[in-house]
Amino acid sequence: MWFSTPEPNSFDIACAEYCGLRHSYMYTKVVAMTPADFNAWYQEASLKAGRPYEPIPSLAAARN
Ligand SMILES: [Cu+2]
């Protein structure tokens, strides 16, 4: 799923469909980053998880 925002920001979101037990607790956050910030975060998360880092191609060519 992709979202678009005019500038980096974070957004609190809630599940929009009754999906079962604990539905009313389904809150989370979407963090919109620049492509460079996202790839830096993704690289760090990959290393912490012990997985090889592979930049997302569509973001590797993107500019901030
Ligand atoms: Cu739900």
N, CA, C, O and the ligand as a Tripos MOL2 file, in Angstrom:
@<TRIPOS>MOLECULE
protein
  257   255    65     0     0
PROTEIN
NO_CHARGES

@<TRIPOS>ATOM
      1 N           0.8500   -1.1790    0.0000 N.3       1 MET1
      2 CA          0.0000    0.0000    0.0000 C.3       1 MET1
      3 C           0.8930    1.2380    0.0000 C.2       1 MET1
      4 O           1.9020    1.2810    0.7040 O.2       1 MET1
      5 N           0.5310    2.2140   -0.7670 N.am      2 TRP2
      6 CA          1.3100    3.4420   -0.8490 C.3       2 TRP2
      7 C           0.4580    4.6280   -0.4440 C.2       2 TRP2
      8 O          -0.7360    4.6940   -0.7370 O.2       2 TRP2
      9 N           1.0910    5.5430    0.2240 N.am      3 PHE3
     10 CA          0.4520    6.7930    0.6040 C.3       3 PHE3
     11 C           1.2930    7.9290    0.0320 C.2       3 PHE3
     12 O           2.4800    7.7530   -0.2420 O.2       3 PHE3
     13 N           0.6920    9.0570   -0.1410 N.am      4 SER4
     14 CA          1.4150   10.2200   -0.6380 C.3       4 SER4
     15 C           1.1670   11.3880    0.3090 C.2       4 SER4
     16 O           0.0450   11.6040    0.7670 O.2       4 SER4
     17 N           2.2280   12.1380    0.5970 N.am      5 THR5
     18 CA          2.1150   13.3140    1.4370 C.3       5 THR5
     19 C           3.0550   14.3830    0.8800 C.2       5 THR5
     20 O           4.1020   14.0350    0.3340 O.2       5 THR5
     21 N           2.7290   15.6360    0.9930 N.am      6 PRO6
     22 CA          3.5730   16.6670    0.3970 C.3       6 PRO6
     23 C           4.9220   16.8290    1.0890 C.2       6 PRO6
     24 O           5.8500   17.3650    0.4840 O.2       6 PRO6
     25 N           5.0600   16.3880    2.3240 N.am      7 GLU7
     26 CA          6.3310   16.5110    3.0260 C.3       7 GLU7
     27 C           6.4140   15.4440    4.1020 C.2       7 GLU7
     28 O           5.3860   14.9060    4.5140 O.2       7 GLU7
     29 N           7.6280   15.1220    4.5700 N.am      8 PRO8
     30 CA          7.7730   14.1130    5.6110 C.3       8 PRO8
     31 C           6.9560   14.4780    6.8480 C.2       8 PRO8
     32 O           6.8750   15.6390    7.2500 O.2       8 PRO8
     33 N           6.3620   13.4580    7.4260 N.am      9 ASN9
     34 CA          5.5320   13.6670    8.6110 C.3       9 ASN9
     35 C           5.1720   12.3000    9.1740 C.2       9 ASN9
     36 O           5.4940   11.2780    8.5670 O.2       9 ASN9
     37 N           4.5190   12.2680   10.3070 N.am     10 SER10
     38 CA          3.9910   11.0100   10.8370 C.3      10 SER10
     39 C           2.5070   11.1880   11.1120 C.2      10 SER10
     40 O           2.0490   12.2680   11.4830 O.2      10 SER10
     41 N           1.7760   10.1110   10.9240 N.am     11 PHE11
     42 CA          0.3260   10.1520   11.0180 C.3      11 PHE11
     43 C          -0.1650    8.9820   11.8650 C.2      11 PHE11
     44 O           0.2230    7.8360   11.6380 O.2      11 PHE11
     45 N          -1.0120    9.2750   12.8330 N.am     12 ASP12
     46 CA         -1.6540    8.2220   13.6140 C.3      12 ASP12
     47 C          -2.8130    7.6780   12.7970 C.2      12 ASP12
     48 O          -3.6140    8.4420   12.2560 O.2      12 ASP12
     49 N          -2.9010    6.3610   12.7070 N.am     13 ILE13
     50 CA         -3.9810    5.7530   11.9380 C.3      13 ILE13
     51 C          -4.6390    4.6530   12.7630 C.2      13 ILE13
     52 O          -4.0560    4.1440   13.7200 O.2      13 ILE13
     53 N          -5.8560    4.2960   12.3770 N.am     14 ALA14
     54 CA         -6.5990    3.2300   13.0410 C.3      14 ALA14
     55 C          -7.1600    2.3030   11.9770 C.2      14 ALA14
     56 O          -7.4110    2.7120   10.8440 O.2      14 ALA14
     57 N          -7.3500    1.0620   12.3580 N.am     15 CYS15
     58 CA         -7.9570    0.0830   11.4590 C.3      15 CYS15
     59 C          -9.3470    0.6020   11.0700 C.2      15 CYS15
     60 O         -10.1210    1.0330   11.9250 O.2      15 CYS15
     61 N          -9.6460    0.5540    9.7860 N.am     16 ALA16
     62 CA        -10.8940    1.1260    9.2820 C.3      16 ALA16
     63 C         -11.9600    0.0810    8.9970 C.2      16 ALA16
     64 O         -13.0050    0.3890    8.4230 O.2      16 ALA16
     65 N         -11.6950   -1.1440    9.3940 N.am     17 GLU17
     66 CA        -12.6580   -2.2080    9.0920 C.3      17 GLU17
     67 C         -12.7220   -3.1470   10.2930 C.2      17 GLU17
     68 O         -11.6880   -3.5890   10.7940 O.2      17 GLU17
     69 N         -13.9210   -3.4470   10.7500 N.am     18 TYR18
     70 CA        -14.0170   -4.3700   11.8740 C.3      18 TYR18
     71 C         -13.4550   -5.7120   11.4490 C.2      18 TYR18
     72 O         -14.0000   -6.3670   10.5600 O.2      18 TYR18
     73 N         -12.3670   -6.1230   12.0810 N.am     19 CYS19
     74 CA        -11.6600   -7.3200   11.6210 C.3      19 CYS19
     75 C         -11.6140   -8.4140   12.6820 C.2      19 CYS19
     76 O         -11.0060   -9.4610   12.4570 O.2      19 CYS19
     77 N         -12.2360   -8.1960   13.8170 N.am     20 GLY20
     78 CA        -12.2590   -9.2670   14.8080 C.3      20 GLY20
     79 C         -11.8700   -8.7570   16.1790 C.2      20 GLY20
     80 O         -11.9230   -7.5610   16.4650 O.2      20 GLY20
     81 N         -11.4720   -9.7170   17.0310 N.am     21 LEU21
     82 CA        -11.1000   -9.3740   18.3950 C.3      21 LEU21
     83 C          -9.9700   -8.3530   18.4050 C.2      21 LEU21
     84 O          -9.0650   -8.4000   17.5730 O.2      21 LEU21
     85 N         -10.0360   -7.4510   19.3380 N.am     22 ARG22
     86 CA         -9.0140   -6.4140   19.5570 C.3      22 ARG22
     87 C          -8.9610   -5.3790   18.4390 C.2      22 ARG22
     88 O          -8.0060   -4.6080   18.3430 O.2      22 ARG22
     89 N          -9.9830   -5.3660   17.6010 N.am     23 HIS23
     90 CA        -10.0400   -4.3640   16.5390 C.3      23 HIS23
     91 C          -9.9300   -2.9540   17.1020 C.2      23 HIS23
     92 O          -9.2330   -2.1100   16.5410 O.2      23 HIS23
     93 N         -10.6170   -2.6990   18.2080 N.am     24 SER24
     94 CA        -10.6290   -1.3400   18.7420 C.3      24 SER24
     95 C          -9.2660   -0.9040   19.2830 C.2      24 SER24
     96 O          -9.0860    0.2630   19.6290 O.2      24 SER24
     97 N          -8.3140   -1.8230   19.3590 N.am     25 TYR25
     98 CA         -6.9600   -1.4800   19.8080 C.3      25 TYR25
     99 C          -5.9900   -1.3160   18.6410 C.2      25 TYR25
    100 O          -4.7950   -1.1100   18.8550 O.2      25 TYR25
    101 N          -6.4850   -1.4050   17.4220 N.am     26 MET26
    102 CA         -5.6040   -1.3940   16.2570 C.3      26 MET26
    103 C          -5.2710    0.0220   15.8190 C.2      26 MET26
    104 O          -5.8100    0.5470   14.8450 O.2      26 MET26
    105 N          -4.3740    0.6090   16.5680 N.am     27 TYR27
    106 CA         -3.8400    1.9250   16.2120 C.3      27 TYR27
    107 C          -2.3700    1.7500   15.8890 C.2      27 TYR27
    108 O          -1.6880    0.9130   16.4820 O.2      27 TYR27
    109 N          -1.9000    2.5200   14.9730 N.am     28 THR28
    110 CA         -0.4740    2.5040   14.6550 C.3      28 THR28
    111 C          -0.0980    3.8470   14.0380 C.2      28 THR28
    112 O          -0.8760    4.8000   14.0730 O.2      28 THR28
    113 N           1.0720    3.9050   13.4880 N.am     29 LYS29
    114 CA          1.5790    5.1680   12.9540 C.3      29 LYS29
    115 C           2.1740    4.9210   11.5710 C.2      29 LYS29
    116 O           2.8480    3.9160   11.3470 O.2      29 LYS29
    117 N           1.9230    5.8270   10.6650 N.am     30 VAL30
    118 CA          2.5840    5.8280    9.3590 C.3      30 VAL30
    119 C           3.5920    6.9630    9.3870 C.2      30 VAL30
    120 O           3.2510    8.1020    9.7040 O.2      30 VAL30
    121 N           4.8370    6.6440    9.0540 N.am     31 VAL31
    122 CA          5.8830    7.6560    9.0210 C.3      31 VAL31
    123 C           6.2940    7.8590    7.5640 C.2      31 VAL31
    124 O           6.7890    6.9380    6.9140 O.2      31 VAL31
    125 N           6.0860    9.0640    7.0630 N.am     32 ALA32
    126 CA          6.4800    9.4140    5.6930 C.3      32 ALA32
    127 C           7.8580   10.0550    5.7360 C.2      32 ALA32
    128 O           8.0650   11.0580    6.4200 O.2      32 ALA32
    129 N           8.8070    9.4680    4.9980 N.am     33 MET33
    130 CA         10.1940    9.9410    4.9840 C.3      33 MET33
    131 C          10.5870   10.3010    3.5660 C.2      33 MET33
    132 O           9.9310    9.9020    2.6040 O.2      33 MET33
    133 N          11.6650   11.0570    3.4470 N.am     34 THR34
    134 CA         12.2400   11.2540    2.1240 C.3      34 THR34
    135 C          12.7970    9.9080    1.6650 C.2      34 THR34
    136 O          13.0880    9.0570    2.5060 O.2      34 THR34
    137 N          12.9530    9.6880    0.3590 N.am     35 PRO35
    138 CA         13.5410    8.4270   -0.1060 C.3      35 PRO35
    139 C          14.9130    8.1650    0.5140 C.2      35 PRO35
    140 O          15.2140    7.0230    0.8610 O.2      35 PRO35
    141 N          15.7430    9.1850    0.6610 N.am     36 ALA36
    142 CA         17.0730    8.9900    1.2530 C.3      36 ALA36
    143 C          16.9620    8.5700    2.7170 C.2      36 ALA36
    144 O          17.6660    7.6610    3.1560 O.2      36 ALA36
    145 N          16.0830    9.2270    3.4730 N.am     37 ASP37
    146 CA         15.8930    8.8620    4.8790 C.3      37 ASP37
    147 C          15.3230    7.4510    4.9970 C.2      37 ASP37
    148 O          15.7090    6.6910    5.8850 O.2      37 ASP37
    149 N          14.4000    7.1060    4.0920 N.am     38 PHE38
    150 CA         13.8150    5.7660    4.1410 C.3      38 PHE38
    151 C          14.8830    4.7180    3.8840 C.2      38 PHE38
    152 O          14.9780    3.7380    4.6230 O.2      38 PHE38
    153 N          15.6900    4.9100    2.8440 N.am     39 ASN39
    154 CA         16.7170    3.9160    2.5370 C.3      39 ASN39
    155 C          17.7370    3.8030    3.6600 C.2      39 ASN39
    156 O          18.2320    2.7100    3.9330 O.2      39 ASN39
    157 N          18.0610    4.9230    4.3200 N.am     40 ALA40
    158 CA         18.9750    4.8640    5.4690 C.3      40 ALA40
    159 C          18.3420    4.0680    6.6060 C.2      40 ALA40
    160 O          18.9980    3.2330    7.2290 O.2      40 ALA40
    161 N          17.0630    4.3310    6.8720 N.am     41 TRP41
    162 CA         16.3630    3.5810    7.9120 C.3      41 TRP41
    163 C          16.2880    2.0940    7.5540 C.2      41 TRP41
    164 O          16.5070    1.2250    8.3980 O.2      41 TRP41
    165 N          15.9760    1.8270    6.2960 N.am     42 TYR42
    166 CA         15.8290    0.4440    5.8320 C.3      42 TYR42
    167 C          17.1590   -0.3040    5.9160 C.2      42 TYR42
    168 O          17.1950   -1.4790    6.2830 O.2      42 TYR42
    169 N          18.2390    0.3740    5.5780 N.am     43 GLN43
    170 CA         19.5600   -0.2490    5.6610 C.3      43 GLN43
    171 C          19.8850   -0.5950    7.1150 C.2      43 GLN43
    172 O          20.3400   -1.7020    7.4030 O.2      43 GLN43
    173 N          19.6540    0.3450    8.0240 N.am     44 GLU44
    174 CA         19.9260    0.1020    9.4380 C.3      44 GLU44
    175 C          19.0570   -1.0330    9.9790 C.2      44 GLU44
    176 O          19.5400   -1.8870   10.7210 O.2      44 GLU44
    177 N          17.7750   -1.0420    9.6070 N.am     45 ALA45
    178 CA         16.8610   -2.0940   10.0690 C.3      45 ALA45
    179 C          17.2860   -3.4520    9.5180 C.2      45 ALA45
    180 O          17.1920   -4.4600   10.2190 O.2      45 ALA45
    181 N          17.7500   -3.4880    8.2730 N.am     46 SER46
    182 CA         18.2090   -4.7440    7.6640 C.3      46 SER46
    183 C          19.4180   -5.2830    8.4130 C.2      46 SER46
    184 O          19.5000   -6.4770    8.7020 O.2      46 SER46
    185 N          20.3660   -4.3830    8.7290 N.am     47 LEU47
    186 CA         21.5600   -4.8170    9.4500 C.3      47 LEU47
    187 C          21.1990   -5.3430   10.8290 C.2      47 LEU47
    188 O          21.7210   -6.3710   11.2590 O.2      47 LEU47
    189 N          20.3030   -4.6380   11.5300 N.am     48 LYS48
    190 CA         19.8810   -5.0870   12.8700 C.3      48 LYS48
    191 C          19.2020   -6.4380   12.8100 C.2      48 LYS48
    192 O          19.3160   -7.2360   13.7400 O.2      48 LYS48
    193 N          18.4870   -6.7030   11.7070 N.am     49 ALA49
    194 CA         17.7760   -7.9690   11.5490 C.3      49 ALA49
    195 C          18.6810   -9.0730   11.0050 C.2      49 ALA49
    196 O          18.2510  -10.2200   10.8800 O.2      49 ALA49
    197 N          19.9390   -8.7310   10.6780 N.am     50 GLY50
    198 CA         20.8640   -9.7160   10.1410 C.3      50 GLY50
    199 C          20.5300  -10.1260    8.7240 C.2      50 GLY50
    200 O          20.8470  -11.2360    8.2970 O.2      50 GLY50
    201 N          19.8980   -9.2420    8.0080 N.am     51 ARG51
    202 CA         19.5190   -9.5430    6.6260 C.3      51 ARG51
    203 C          20.3110   -8.6510    5.6720 C.2      51 ARG51
    204 O          20.6940   -7.5340    6.0200 O.2      51 ARG51
    205 N          20.5490   -9.1600    4.4660 N.am     52 PRO52
    206 CA         21.2720   -8.3210    3.5010 C.3      52 PRO52
    207 C          20.4380   -7.1120    3.1140 C.2      52 PRO52
    208 O          19.2190   -7.2000    2.9650 O.2      52 PRO52
    209 N          21.1000   -6.0070    2.9570 N.am     53 TYR53
    210 CA         20.4100   -4.7720    2.5750 C.3      53 TYR53
    211 C          20.3390   -4.6860    1.0640 C.2      53 TYR53
    212 O          21.3610   -4.7520    0.3790 O.2      53 TYR53
    213 N          19.1510   -4.5410    0.5570 N.am     54 GLU54
    214 CA         18.9520   -4.3400   -0.8780 C.3      54 GLU54
    215 C          18.0460   -3.1330   -1.0330 C.2      54 GLU54
    216 O          16.8600   -3.2090   -0.7090 O.2      54 GLU54
    217 N          18.5850   -2.0060   -1.5270 N.am     55 PRO55
    218 CA         17.7530   -0.8110   -1.6780 C.3      55 PRO55
    219 C          16.5420   -1.1050   -2.5460 C.2      55 PRO55
    220 O          16.6100   -1.9150   -3.4710 O.2      55 PRO55
    221 N          15.4530   -0.4530   -2.2480 N.am     56 ILE56
    222 CA         14.2600   -0.5870   -3.0700 C.3      56 ILE56
    223 C          14.5210    0.1950   -4.3570 C.2      56 ILE56
    224 O          14.7390    1.4060   -4.3060 O.2      56 ILE56
    225 N          14.5030   -0.4870   -5.5210 N.am     57 PRO57
    226 CA         14.9150    0.1630   -6.7710 C.3      57 PRO57
    227 C          14.2020    1.4760   -7.0580 C.2      57 PRO57
    228 O          14.8400    2.4400   -7.4830 O.2      57 PRO57
    229 N          12.9080    1.5320   -6.8370 N.am     58 SER58
    230 CA         12.1810    2.7570   -7.1860 C.3      58 SER58
    231 C          12.6010    3.9180   -6.2840 C.2      58 SER58
    232 O          12.4460    5.0770   -6.6680 O.2      58 SER58
    233 N          13.1280    3.6300   -5.1000 N.am     59 LEU59
    234 CA         13.5640    4.6800   -4.2040 C.3      59 LEU59
    235 C          15.0330    5.0220   -4.3970 C.2      59 LEU59
    236 O          15.4530    6.1480   -4.1300 O.2      59 LEU59
    237 N          15.8160    4.0490   -4.8620 N.am     60 ALA60
    238 CA         17.2420    4.2930   -5.0280 C.3      60 ALA60
    239 C          17.4910    5.4040   -6.0420 C.2      60 ALA60
    240 O          18.4570    6.1560   -5.9140 O.2      60 ALA60
    241 N          16.6360    5.5090   -7.0380 N.am     61 ALA61
    242 CA         16.8110    6.5250   -8.0760 C.3      61 ALA61
    243 C          16.0850    7.8170   -7.7400 C.2      61 ALA61
    244 O          16.2600    8.8220   -8.4280 O.2      61 ALA61
    245 N          15.2720    7.8030   -6.6910 N.am     62 ALA62
    246 CA         14.4700    8.9790   -6.3550 C.3      62 ALA62
    247 C          15.3290   10.0330   -5.6710 C.2      62 ALA62
    248 O          16.3540    9.7300   -5.0620 O.2      62 ALA62
    249 N          14.8980   11.2350   -5.7870 N.am     63 ARG63
    250 CA         15.5530   12.3480   -5.1050 C.3      63 ARG63
    251 C          14.7400   12.7330   -3.9010 C.2      63 ARG63
    252 O          13.5770   12.3510   -3.7720 O.2      63 ARG63
    253 N          15.3560   13.4950   -3.0130 N.am     64 ASN64
    254 CA         14.6310   13.9920   -1.8310 C.3      64 ASN64
    255 C          13.6170   15.0210   -2.2210 C.2      64 ASN64
    256 O          12.9130   15.5510   -1.3620 O.2      64 ASN64
    257 CU         -9.3330   -3.9000   12.8510 Cu       65 CU65
@<TRIPOS>BOND
     1     1     2 1
     2     2     3 1
     3     3     4 2
     4     3     5 am
     5     5     6 1
     6     6     7 1
     7     7     8 2
     8     7     9 am
     9     9    10 1
    10    10    11 1
    11    11    12 2
    12    11    13 am
    13    13    14 1
    14    14    15 1
    15    15    16 2
    16    15    17 am
    17    17    18 1
    18    18    19 1
    19    19    20 2
    20    19    21 am
    21    21    22 1
    22    22    23 1
    23    23    24 2
    24    23    25 am
    25    25    26 1
    26    26    27 1
    27    27    28 2
    28    27    29 am
    29    29    30 1
    30    30    31 1
    31    31    32 2
    32    31    33 am
    33    33    34 1
    34    34    35 1
    35    35    36 2
    36    35    37 am
    37    37    38 1
    38    38    39 1
    39    39    40 2
    40    39    41 am
    41    41    42 1
    42    42    43 1
    43    43    44 2
    44    43    45 am
    45    45    46 1
    46    46    47 1
    47    47    48 2
    48    47    49 am
    49    49    50 1
    50    50    51 1
    51    51    52 2
    52    51    53 am
    53    53    54 1
    54    54    55 1
    55    55    56 2
    56    55    57 am
    57    57    58 1
    58    58    59 1
    59    59    60 2
    60    59    61 am
    61    61    62 1
    62    62    63 1
    63    63    64 2
    64    63    65 am
    65    65    66 1
    66    66    67 1
    67    67    68 2
    68    67    69 am
    69    69    70 1
    70    70    71 1
    71    71    72 2
    72    71    73 am
    73    73    74 1
    74    74    75 1
    75    75    76 2
    76    75    77 am
    77    77    78 1
    78    78    79 1
    79    79    80 2
    80    79    81 am
    81    81    82 1
    82    82    83 1
    83    83    84 2
    84    83    85 am
    85    85    86 1
    86    86    87 1
    87    87    88 2
    88    87    89 am
    89    89    90 1
    90    90    91 1
    91    91    92 2
    92    91    93 am
    93    93    94 1
    94    94    95 1
    95    95    96 2
    96    95    97 am
    97    97    98 1
    98    98    99 1
    99    99   100 2
   100    99   101 am
   101   101   102 1
   102   102   103 1
   103   103   104 2
   104   103   105 am
   105   105   106 1
   106   106   107 1
   107   107   108 2
   108   107   109 am
   109   109   110 1
   110   110   111 1
   111   111   112 2
   112   111   113 am
   113   113   114 1
   114   114   115 1
   115   115   116 2
   116   115   117 am
   117   117   118 1
   118   118   119 1
   119   119   120 2
   120   119   121 am
   121   121   122 1
   122   122   123 1
   123   123   124 2
   124   123   125 am
   125   125   126 1
   126   126   127 1
   127   127   128 2
   128   127   129 am
   129   129   130 1
   130   130   131 1
   131   131   132 2
   132   131   133 am
   133   133   134 1
   134   134   135 1
   135   135   136 2
   136   135   137 am
   137   137   138 1
   138   138   139 1
   139   139   140 2
   140   139   141 am
   141   141   142 1
   142   142   143 1
   143   143   144 2
   144   143   145 am
   145   145   146 1
   146   146   147 1
   147   147   148 2
   148   147   149 am
   149   149   150 1
   150   150   151 1
   151   151   152 2
   152   151   153 am
   153   153   154 1
   154   154   155 1
   155   155   156 2
   156   155   157 am
   157   157   158 1
   158   158   159 1
   159   159   160 2
   160   159   161 am
   161   161   162 1
   162   162   163 1
   163   163   164 2
   164   163   165 am
   165   165   166 1
   166   166   167 1
   167   167   168 2
   168   167   169 am
   169   169   170 1
   170   170   171 1
   171   171   172 2
   172   171   173 am
   173   173   174 1
   174   174   175 1
   175   175   176 2
   176   175   177 am
   177   177   178 1
   178   178   179 1
   179   179   180 2
   180   179   181 am
   181   181   182 1
   182   182   183 1
   183   183   184 2
   184   183   185 am
   185   185   186 1
   186   186   187 1
   187   187   188 2
   188   187   189 am
   189   189   190 1
   190   190   191 1
   191   191   192 2
   192   191   193 am
   193   193   194 1
   194   194   195 1
   195   195   196 2
   196   195   197 am
   197   197   198 1
   198   198   199 1
   199   199   200 2
   200   199   201 am
   201   201   202 1
   202   202   203 1
   203   203   204 2
   204   203   205 am
   205   205   206 1
   206   206   207 1
   207   207   208 2
   208   207   209 am
   209   209   210 1
   210   210   211 1
   211   211   212 2
   212   211   213 am
   213   213   214 1
   214   214   215 1
   215   215   216 2
   216   215   217 am
   217   217   218 1
   218   218   219 1
   219   219   220 2
   220   219   221 am
   221   221   222 1
   222   222   223 1
   223   223   224 2
   224   223   225 am
   225   225   226 1
   226   226   227 1
   227   227   228 2
   228   227   229 am
   229   229   230 1
   230   230   231 1
   231   231   232 2
   232   231   233 am
   233   233   234 1
   234   234   235 1
   235   235   236 2
   236   235   237 am
   237   237   238 1
   238   238   239 1
   239   239   240 2
   240   239   241 am
   241   241   242 1
   242   242   243 1
   243   243   244 2
   244   243   245 am
   245   245   246 1
   246   246   247 1
   247   247   248 2
   248   247   249 am
   249   249   250 1
   250   250   251 1
   251   251   252 2
   252   251   253 am
   253   253   254 1
   254   254   255 1
   255   255   256 2
@<TRIPOS>SUBSTRUCTURE
     1 MET1         2 RESIDUE 1 A MET
     2 TRP2         6 RESIDUE 1 A TRP
     3 PHE3        10 RESIDUE 1 A PHE
     4 SER4        14 RESIDUE 1 A SER
     5 THR5        18 RESIDUE 1 A THR
     6 PRO6        22 RESIDUE 1 A PRO
     7 GLU7        26 RESIDUE 1 A GLU
     8 PRO8        30 RESIDUE 1 A PRO
     9 ASN9        34 RESIDUE 1 A ASN
    10 SER10       38 RESIDUE 1 A SER
    11 PHE11       42 RESIDUE 1 A PHE
    12 ASP12       46 RESIDUE 1 A ASP
    13 ILE13       50 RESIDUE 1 A ILE
    14 ALA14       54 RESIDUE 1 A ALA
    15 CYS15       58 RESIDUE 1 A CYS
    16 ALA16       62 RESIDUE 1 A ALA
    17 GLU17       66 RESIDUE 1 A GLU
    18 TYR18       70 RESIDUE 1 A TYR
    19 CYS19       74 RESIDUE 1 A CYS
    20 GLY20       78 RESIDUE 1 A GLY
    21 LEU21       82 RESIDUE 1 A LEU
    22 ARG22       86 RESIDUE 1 A ARG
    23 HIS23       90 RESIDUE 1 A HIS
    24 SER24       94 RESIDUE 1 A SER
    25 TYR25       98 RESIDUE 1 A TYR
    26 MET26      102 RESIDUE 1 A MET
    27 TYR27      106 RESIDUE 1 A TYR
    28 THR28      110 RESIDUE 1 A THR
    29 LYS29      114 RESIDUE 1 A LYS
    30 VAL30      118 RESIDUE 1 A VAL
    31 VAL31      122 RESIDUE 1 A VAL
    32 ALA32      126 RESIDUE 1 A ALA
    33 MET33      130 RESIDUE 1 A MET
    34 THR34      134 RESIDUE 1 A THR
    35 PRO35      138 RESIDUE 1 A PRO
    36 ALA36      142 RESIDUE 1 A ALA
    37 ASP37      146 RESIDUE 1 A ASP
    38 PHE38      150 RESIDUE 1 A PHE
    39 ASN39      154 RESIDUE 1 A ASN
    40 ALA40      158 RESIDUE 1 A ALA
    41 TRP41      162 RESIDUE 1 A TRP
    42 TYR42      166 RESIDUE 1 A TYR
    43 GLN43      170 RESIDUE 1 A GLN
    44 GLU44      174 RESIDUE 1 A GLU
    45 ALA45      178 RESIDUE 1 A ALA
    46 SER46      182 RESIDUE 1 A SER
    47 LEU47      186 RESIDUE 1 A LEU
    48 LYS48      190 RESIDUE 1 A LYS
    49 ALA49      194 RESIDUE 1 A ALA
    50 GLY50      198 RESIDUE 1 A GLY
    51 ARG51      202 RESIDUE 1 A ARG
    52 PRO52      206 RESIDUE 1 A PRO
    53 TYR53      210 RESIDUE 1 A TYR
    54 GLU54      214 RESIDUE 1 A GLU
    55 PRO55      218 RESIDUE 1 A PRO
    56 ILE56      222 RESIDUE 1 A ILE
    57 PRO57      226 RESIDUE 1 A PRO
    58 SER58      230 RESIDUE 1 A SER
    59 LEU59      234 RESIDUE 1 A LEU
    60 ALA60      238 RESIDUE 1 A ALA
    61 ALA61      242 RESIDUE 1 A ALA
    62 ALA62      246 RESIDUE 1 A ALA
    63 ARG63      250 RESIDUE 1 A ARG
    64 ASN64      254 RESIDUE 1 A ASN
    65 CU65       257 GROUP 0 **** ****
